[in-house]
């Protein structure tokens, strides 16, 4: 194992940032035409669900949403996804600076489609309604906006009120929020005051909003959230271990990231065992050649004492939802299936 090897958080690079946040940047303006003419066949796995050995938090964003292979919410692999996490809203969502808070027109259309599927009752995981979380933040530039929003009580209260209205109406658009503040304590956060972040989270939880956090995968960052007082009210804490890189050159021919396991365990095991199942690690579909490599990754998860941990799956749109890829026994969403259904080698 490479547990003693120093890790590098991929977003921890020496890049210039502006503490003015989104106000100083131009949001992407990409056409939503990719949604048109998408495949219409629903996911067919419901008729023969296979055993699933861990919760999957399926993360959907439009970065890999290609016009030649678009998908609809009907094709989200609901027999595998226990939770759907949508990326992402700008923190200006409730400030009036950007209409709707979506970064691109395609984001708005995709979200409306997924939300409509949820309202129609078709977003189900083996008979249970799948909770839909909307992410606020997630980009490096969002850290500055988090700092500004937390310090501005009017902005912070408006954000809570807007989220409560969205989730508490007769036809709620989503079930909860994923707060992705990926750089607490950076040069924009000179005060390092976690209590303001606690006020935001506790206000949402008090209004019956489901809250999950996405945090950097290094203890020095996680310590800045002061999670202990918050864990009772949180649904999940996702550690973005797929963003870890080794500082020294190394090659792992299996595609696995052996240094992610000790990083995850160090953070998870520093909290009470009562919260063990709330901590999830992340896997990017883009980092693996195919289902066999992902199966091997999940086999090792048992050896690393992570076999029962929830997994947040990033870049999920790169999977073959439509079952079009060739193979000896093609099935829909083979990569997500490998993550959800693989078990220890002893049970194969």
N, C-alpha and C positions, 0 to 999 in steps of 0.2 A: 504493500500500500504506500501511497505517497502523501500520507497524512501530515508529515512534517514539512512538506514543500510549501513555500510561501505562495499564496494565491493572489490574483489580481482581479478585482471587480472590473468587468469590461467597461463600465461607465465611469471608472475612477481615473480616467485619463486627464492629462494636463491640457484641457481645452478651455478656451476663454468662454465665459458665460456672462450673461447680463442679469443683474439682480432686479431689472425692471420686468423680467418675466415675459409673458405673452404679449404685453402691450408693445414690445419693441420688435416683434417678429410678424411675418406674414404667414397666415395659416395656409396650408395646402389647398388647392382648388382643383381637384381631380373630378372628372366627369363620372356620374353614376350610371353611365350606359352599360357597365358590365353586368348589372343585375338583369337587364332585359334579355329575354330568350334563354334563361337558365334552364337546366334540366329540371323536369317536373316530377320524376319518379321518387316516391318516398323511400326512406331507408327500409330495407326488407328484413332486418335482423330480428324484429320483434316476434316473428313467428317461431323462432328457435333460439331463445336467449341462452347464452352459455354462462357458466359460472364466472363471476367477476370478483376479483380478490382485493380490490382497493378502490376507493372513490376516485373518480376522474373529474377534475375541474377543467373543462374544455374552454380554452381561451381563444376567442375569435376576434381578429382584426383584419383590416383590408389591405395590409401591406402586400400580401401574396395573393390577392383576389384578382386573378387574371381574366381579361375579357373572353379568352378562348376556352376557359374552363370555370365558369362561374357556378355557384351553388345557390340553392334556396334553403330557407329554414326547414323545408320538408326533408332535406337530405342530411341535416345534422344528425349524427349517429346517436340518437337518444337512448338506445339500449346500453350505451357505454358511458355517456356523459351524465354524471350525477348532479353536476352544476354547470351552468353556462355563464361565462364571464366575457362581457363585451368591452373591447378597447376602442376608443376611449373618448371621454369628454374632456374638453378644456376646463380648467378651473374657472374660466370666465362664464361658465354655464349659467350662473345666476347673477352675473354682474351687469348684464345688458350690453357688454362691449362686443360680444360676438353672438349673433343670432343662433339660439339653440345650443351653442357650445360644441357642436360637432366640428371636427377638424377639417373634414372634406365632405362634399355632397354624397359621396359613396357611403361614408360612415352613417349619415342620416338615413339613407334609404335602407341599408342593411339592418340598422337598429329597428326601424319601423317594421320591417318584415319579421324579424325575430320576435319583437314585442307582440305583433299581431298573432303570430303562431302561438305564443304563450296564452294570450287572451282567448283564442279559439279552443284551447284545451288540447292541442296537438303536441305541445312540448312536454312529453312524458318520458320518464325513465322507468320502464317496467311497471307501468300503472301509476306511478307517483309523479306529481307535477314537479318539473325541474325548476329550481329557483334561478332567476335571471339577475345577475349582478352587472351594474354599470360601473366602469372604472373612471375615476377622476384622477388625472395625472398620468404618470408613466413615462414621460419624456424628461430628459435632463433639464430642459428649460422650465419644466413645471415646478422644480424645487423652489425657485424664486417666487412663483405665484403662491405656493403653499405658505411660505413665510409671510408674504404680504396679506394673504387672506386670514391667517391665524391672528395676526396682530390687529387687523381691522375688524372690530366687533360687529359693525354693521354688515360688512360683507359676509362674515362667518355666520351670523344669524340668518341672513338671507339665503345662504347656501343650505342650511339645515331646514329652513321653512320650505324651500323649493323641493328638496328631496322628500320631505315628509308629505308634501302635496302630491308628488309623483307616485309615491308608493302607497299612500293611504286613501286614494280616491276609490270610487266604486269600480272603476276599471283601471287598476294601477298599471303603469307602463313597465315597471320592473319591480323586483322584490327587495333588492338591497344594493349597497354600494361597496365597491372595492376601492379603498384609498391607497394609492400608489405614490407615496412621497419617497422618492428613491435616493435623496441625498440630504437627510437631516444633518445639521451641524456643519454645512459647507460655508463658504465665505459669505453667502447671503443670510445665513442663520447664525449670526454672531452671538446672539443671546443664548442659543441652545436651551430653549424653554419648552420642555415636553408637556408642561401643564396646559398650555394653550391647545396642543393637539389632543390632549385628554378631554378638554372641554368640548371640542368638536365631536369626538367619538361618543362621549357620554351623552351628549345632547341627542345624537341620532338614536342611540340605543334606548334612551328614555322615551322616545317617540315610536318605539317598536319597529325601527328600521334595522334590517339585518346588515351587519357590517363585517367585512373582511379586510385584512391589510395585506399588501404586498410590500415586502421589505428587502433591502439588500442582503446578500448571503454572507456577510462578515460580522462577527460579534461587535466590533467597534462601532458599526453603524446601528445595529439592532439595539445596543445599549442606550442609544439616544432616544428611543421611543419610550423607555421605561414601561415595558409591557405588563409587568405584574399586576398593576391595578386594573388593567383593561381586559385581561384574558377571559374573565367570566362572561363578558358581554359580547365577545367576538365569535364569529362563526369559524373563521379560518385565519391563519397567518401563513402566507405563502413566501417561502424563501427562494429567491430567484437564483438557484444554484446553477442553472444553465448559462448564467452570465459570468461564471468564474473561469479564469484562465490561469495556467501556470506561469510564473514569472520566468522560469528557466525553460529552455527548449526541451521538449519531450515528445515522444510519439506513443500513442496508445492505439494499436492497430484494430482493436475491437470497436473503437468509436466511443468508448466509455470515458467518463471523467472521474477518475478514481479519487481526485482531491475534493470532489463535491460531497462525498459521503461524510468524511470527518467534519467538514464545515457545517453540514446540516445537523449532525448529531451533537456537535459542541453547543449549538444554539438551542436545539430542542431539549436536550438533556439538562440544560441549566435552569429549566422551569419545572414546576411540579408535574409528576407523572399523570396527574388528573387531566392535564391539558395536552397529553401526548398526541391524541388524534386530531387536535386542532392545527398542528403544524404540518404543512405540506412542502414538498420540494418540487422543483420544476424540471421539466424535460422539454427540449425543443425537437420537434419532428425533423427540422432541417438539419440536425446534427448527425443523423443516422442514415445509412444507406438503404435500409428497408426493415421489414418486420423481424427478420432473423437477428439483426443487430439489436433491435429493441428488446426482443425476448431475452437475449443474453444480458442486456442491461438490467432487466427486471429479475433475472436469476440472481445476479450479484446483489440486488437490493436486499434479498433475504440474508445473504452472508454479511451484509453491512448493517443489519438490524434496522432496516428500513422497509421491509416487505409489506407491512401493514399500513404504511404512511400514505395519506392522500397524495396524489400527483397532479400538479397543474401542468397541462399540456399546451405548450406554445406553438405557434405556427401551424395550427391544426388544419388550416385550409390547404396545406401541402399534401394532406392525406387524400386517398382515392375514395371519396364519399360515394361516387357513382358506380364503383365496381368496374371501371373500364380498363384498369391496368392488366396486362397479360400475366399469366402464372398457371402453375399446375392446378391450383384450386382457388381461383380468385374469389374474393369476398369483398364486401364493402368495408371501407375504413380499416384496412388490415394493420396499419401502424397503431391507431388508437386501440384496436383489439389486442395487439401484442402487449401494450402497456397495461390494459385492464385485466387481461385473462391469463397472463403468464404467472406461474407460481414457482416454488422452489424446485430444483432439479430432482429432488427425492420423490416428488409427487407426479413426475412426468410418466 
